[in-house]
Amino acid sequence: MQSSPLSGEAQQLTLPIRPCAPPEFVFARVFQRLGLRRSVPDFHIEYRPFSSLRSDINLRGNRARVRISDVLKEAPPLVLEALAEILLAQLFRRRASEEARECYLAYVFDPAVRRQIDETRRKRGRIRLLPAQGQHFDLEQIFARLNERFFKQELSCSRIGWSARHSRSVLGHYDPAHNTITISRSLDSSSVPGDVVEYLVFHEMLHIRFPLERHGSRRVMHSRAFREAEKSYPDYRRVRDRLKRLFSQ
């Protein structure tokens, strides 16, 4: 990666972002504002029909290719500016400002935008789930028991099933767009205690009860209310310790 100094005089000549400025202008302006001591890259920006709210940047030589989810195509200029700062900070191993991160998250957590994101994921994304009935555990039965015992049968999910792959790193996942719960196939084993599987299903059910939140510039998956509810699971600490021992081997 070649670099060249950016003079203070050149920085002083930068202009404020115009309300309807092209995205390439926005990225160049944010790049200059970050004070990176190299020439401004030649930005090429395209909106892509990703299945998730994904954006990325790649730099080769002095050409920067930026791909942005088309869900953000109608975002206000200030949000695009915030995204530009976040992506450029990641690229050059800097920390984006609290203001940029908070601005971006405030937009994507807006209820109307959130609905659009979820609808896009439902149309474009696919969830690969194996049937809930495994060799050793039936996830639908576990879900029904937990729903009656802890949630007064108030929770619902479109589908619960085993993952297509054996994973020891991601043991469970709740997808709010598809309203599905996935449990890793590595748990469908005679060597795994039943209360461990039930606890993991319980954990994912709590994500239905307590959705993802935004606190300022942070995304909070496990809020205080979530953690307190999780500790209500019988023998919570013992089950957690058993789970750690199983997957630390």
Summary of the structure (lengths in Angstrom):
residues: 249
radius of gyration: 22.7
end to end distance: 41.3
largest distance: 69.6
contacts: 698
relative contact order: 0.09
helix: 43%
strand: 17%
